[in-house]
Amino acid sequence: MKIIDYKCPNCGSDMVFDSETGMLSCQSCGRNDNINLIPDPLTKNVFSEDETTEYHCKSCGAVVMTESETAATVCSFCGSVIVLSERLTGKLTPAQVIPFAISKEEAMRAFRKWCRKGWLTPNGFMTADRIKGITGMYVPFWLYELNNAIEVHARGTKVRTYERGDYKYTETQHFDVYRKIRLNYVKVPIDASEKMNDELMDKLEPFPYDQLKSFKTAYLAGYVAEKYSYDDKELFPRAKNKISEYIESYIRSTMAQYTTMNYTDKHIDTQFKHAEYTLLPVWVVHYDYNKLEYTFAMNGQTGKVVGKPPISMAKVTAWFASISGVSFLSLKLISWMMGGGFW
Amino acid sequence: MRRSSAIVTFLCFFAVFLAFPLVMKTGEAAAAEMKQLVYDDAGLLNQEEYDELNVMANQYGVRRETDIIILTSKNTENADVEKMTEDFYDKHALGYDKPHGNAVILTLDMKNREVYLAGFYKAKMYLDDDRLDKVRAKIIPDIASGDYMLAFQKYIQTADKYMGFRPDMNPDNLLFNGWFQLAVSLIIGGIIVGMMAIRSGGRVTVNRQTYEDAGTSGVLEHRDQYLHTTVTKQKIAKNNSGGSGGGGTTSGGHSHSGSRGSF
């Protein structure tokens, strides 16, 4: 087993990835290194299967306990960067990474701002003064490329109504409809971490794919990273499920001219082209409120915040009463203007 | 805290607003002088009921500037109920604003068990044949079962209510129904607050186009073959059916709207 750390060649301090400059920077002497130019120590490593969870920090010698998914972390004693190389090599080597664009301070500020915006969150929560911890985490994702061959047979109708004399006529035209569609999806992200809530991760999308970089270990310096818990084959059903609603809506959009649609035969053949192992940046915020812990996630590129905040019943009641009251008065006013009398 | 105090103010304002018309109504009634509006020649009501109805008719009439009149008759001369109503109007020179003015008359012919409703002047405009038909439909069951007091109260209330709507509107339009308005407002409030609660946790902002490779995707083959056409027809229901009486003109030359029926 080998631990990778990033020590500044000038002063020996720890170097971390700087989300502003996109370089490996030294906090002490201000040295900046271009990540693409420094050699990646990973490539020289040999993959080993053993699941160690105890490491010794190279800087201070303290015991660093890690969970079996952790691929990168920070020594809790001296703050040194620790990258666990065996969890990033072999089939665990990420193909791509989107680095953080939002620093810890910016993330804190953005989160506080988001808390104040909540219309139903209790006032005590809005002050956002109980942030228990904020962690910059590279979450493992699979980016799927899926090709779909679709064939649909359907009965469509076009309905027209008109009046003639004392009768109302309803004319229904029936059609035999056939569509052959090729539908390709690229970079469909599915989160591969067991720890992260799938629903939460889905809401974090979209990630800006123009920021995708080929993986360099140095991007992880100063952040926490995880290795995937499920491989691309295991998550294929989830990916298929995710695009199935997109496919449905695409099929419907090709038949928009019909009033009603009845599928007689629908065949969707989803082909798994390949999936790329990618680390995506997420700020994870733990927040204490009313003795309960809430977890929020922030997209490390776009700053989008997701997670269920507590809901204040008083605010719900107040909003409900005012909205209903205003609607009631407006309805009264409308009926009065239509000549209905106010009471 | 500022927001909640604003809400309390709003609710107080709302309560005052609700109470206001009631205050206005009693104030008006006290100021008006009492007229005889109930002519119970058939003796269907006792003294107590008679007084109560007369007060009620006076109160409601002021607001609509219309005399709301009830006539019951044993009809010993066996006159036609419509003719009886017209002659009664001519003879007594009824009307709120002037002799032969705004009035609505409900006549009960106890001999032939017939009922007639007539609206004069303002009441002719606001209580046209259709609306009088609606009033009649509401009170006929109570008259048939002998509950005259209840029927007369309903008549006064309904006539008053309908005169509050512009002549070209359907007074039974659901939109004008207070309970309907309340229900709709509560539903709107519930939906909006529900949406706020659901969206508080963030929402999905990707759609089917986000991950679609538009360059290589598309419809390869399509066929839309016409098969056949089916036609169904439905008779359009006409509203102005069943001419049960309608209006007319009195011998004194006053035209009126009307609705006639038996019980």
Interface residues (C-beta under 8 A of the other chain):
Chain A: G118 W119 L120 T121 G156 E163 D166 Y167 K168 Y169 T170 E171 T172 Q173 H174 F175 D176 V177 Y178 R179 K180 I181 R182 L183 N184 Y185 V186 K187 V188 D202 K203 L204 E205 P206 I243 E245 Y246 I247 S249 Y250 T254 K304 V305 V306 G307 K308 P309 I311 A314 V316 A318 W319 F320 A321 S322 I323 S324 G325 S327 F328 L329 L331 K332 I334 S335 M338 G339 G340 G341 W343
Chain B: R3 S4 I7 F10 L11 F14 P21 K161 G164 F165 R166 D168 M169 P171 N173 L175 F176 G178 Q181 L182 V184 S185 L186 I188 G189 G190 I192 V193 M196 A197 S200 G201 G202 R203 V204 T205 V206 N207 R208 T210 Y211 E212 D213 T216 S217 G218 V219 L220 E221 H222 R223 D224 Q225 Y226 L227 H228 T229 T230 V231 T232 K233 Q234 K235 I236 K238
